[in-house]
Amino acid sequence: MNNQEIDSKDTQFVWHPCSQMKDHELYKPLVINRAYESYLELFNGIKIIDAISSWWCKSLGHNHPRLKNALLKQLDQFEHVDLGNTTNDLINTLSKKLTQLMPHLGKVFYASDGSSAVEIALKMSLHVRVLEGKTKKTLFLALKNSYHGETVGALSVSDLSLYRSPYESVLFKPPFIEAVYVQNTDDPLWNDVSILWSKIEKNLDQYIDSTTALIIEPIVQGAAGMLIISKDFLEKLAAWAKSHDIHIIADEIMTGIGRTGKMLACEHTNIQPDFVCVSKGLTSGWLPLSAVITTDTIYQHFYDDYETGKAFLHSHTHSGNALAASVALATLQIVEEQGLCNRANHLQKIMMNYMTDIANQTDKLHNLRGIGAIVAADLIETPEIPRYGFKVFQEAIKRGALLRPLDNTLYWFPPLNIEEDVLYDLKIITYEAIQAIAK
Ligand SMILES: Cc1ncc(COP(=O)(O)O)c(C=O)c1O
């Protein structure tokens, strides 16, 4: 089958995620032939740098040989058996490793996608309140600009109207708290938001009695445009929540497993969440797997004789899927062995220097920000260039990089093991793509 035939079948049958399909008439989806390391290879042999790690999940790049071996080894044993009534050494080992991400964690509950992990954490928190008899505690608090996924519960605690507004009538409506943002960890507000805190806290008082949980994207709000949140703001907010018996849900679906230079972004803070949601980088994007890591205290609320009706009767068919678990375990081992958290911090320095160079050379970027292996900047908007980000995306593809800006926010979110010369190529491509538009 040639490129054109694949294109035309796509137009006939495929509805792409998060896309205005009419855009694809003008700009056809890339036809992928294979992918390896930080590259996508198109049908015509052209190489494209995957600068966004395929929607933030391919943290070890494509076709990693050790992940392939782990998967093949598991294929020889069994692919999937439901986790309701069975167990295996693999899932035990993975679960132990996940609970070791933070000393206070004790149990792991599995699902498939990030959104389902968020649903589970929300339901567990609410269910605990029922079991405790604290029936007034039904409210969730979330942050302004938050994004936690697309299913109804996850979308309810997401603030981005682009995704939320058509479904407003069926979504629950958490208060969205204004966060304090920084550009990087050198910003004075990273360590100290005292001058702002008393006003923020006064506003929170009204929610004390009714709130079951606070949900946060620790340190980086991805979908909002890679906004970096002050560590001190998050610590103060979490301390306030703890002091009022409000659970903390840390949505580490994008930030977890090394992306921000720590295994979990919460490690930048002193926060001890009641629920940690991980996915994406957990399998380095090989297979869908998500997990909610929680405490023994939360778990004990549900533990009793069957007749008491306290069990958490939530399930997904592929909960704890063995193939996904095999790759997750290998991913965790590689991230640890190869010191990829440190590497993320090393990449930050290079990427920030490169993005700063581009901003200086083009005068088209502002609000540079970054942490770990994430760097972002906003295109300076101008009425003469509608859909600026989308245009830069198209120019970058022509030159060999998949950027997919978030509206007019350009960002790099490469595999943690990207080679430095590939990053340099990415810099040149990004520069040229901006220059091609902004004449
Ligand atoms: C912070 C965060 N939470 C939840 C999700 C939803 O995950 P999924 O798309 O796997 O359902 C995402 C996806 O981008 C995310 O970035």
PDBQT file of the ligand as one rigid body, heavy atoms in Angstrom, charges set to zero:
ROOT
HETATM    1  C1  LIG A 501      -2.068  15.664  34.086  1.00  0.00    +0.000 C 
HETATM    2  C2  LIG A 501      -2.900  14.741  33.257  1.00  0.00    +0.000 A 
HETATM    3  N1  LIG A 501      -3.868  14.037  33.844  1.00  0.00    +0.000 NA
HETATM    4  C3  LIG A 501      -4.635  13.159  33.153  1.00  0.00    +0.000 A 
HETATM    5  C4  LIG A 501      -4.453  12.974  31.801  1.00  0.00    +0.000 A 
HETATM    6  C5  LIG A 501      -5.326  12.009  31.052  1.00  0.00    +0.000 C 
HETATM    7  O1  LIG A 501      -4.618  10.874  30.684  1.00  0.00    +0.000 OA
HETATM    8  P1  LIG A 501      -5.172   9.944  29.480  1.00  0.00    +0.000 P 
HETATM    9  O2  LIG A 501      -5.103  10.778  28.242  1.00  0.00    +0.000 OA
HETATM   10  O3  LIG A 501      -4.243   8.780  29.466  1.00  0.00    +0.000 OA
HETATM   11  O4  LIG A 501      -6.565   9.567  29.847  1.00  0.00    +0.000 OA
HETATM   12  C6  LIG A 501      -3.464  13.699  31.144  1.00  0.00    +0.000 A 
HETATM   13  C7  LIG A 501      -3.257  13.551  29.699  1.00  0.00    +0.000 C 
HETATM   14  O5  LIG A 501      -2.597  14.296  29.038  1.00  0.00    +0.000 OA
HETATM   15  C8  LIG A 501      -2.664  14.599  31.889  1.00  0.00    +0.000 A 
HETATM   16  O6  LIG A 501      -1.701  15.336  31.309  1.00  0.00    +0.000 OA
ENDROOT
TORSDOF 0
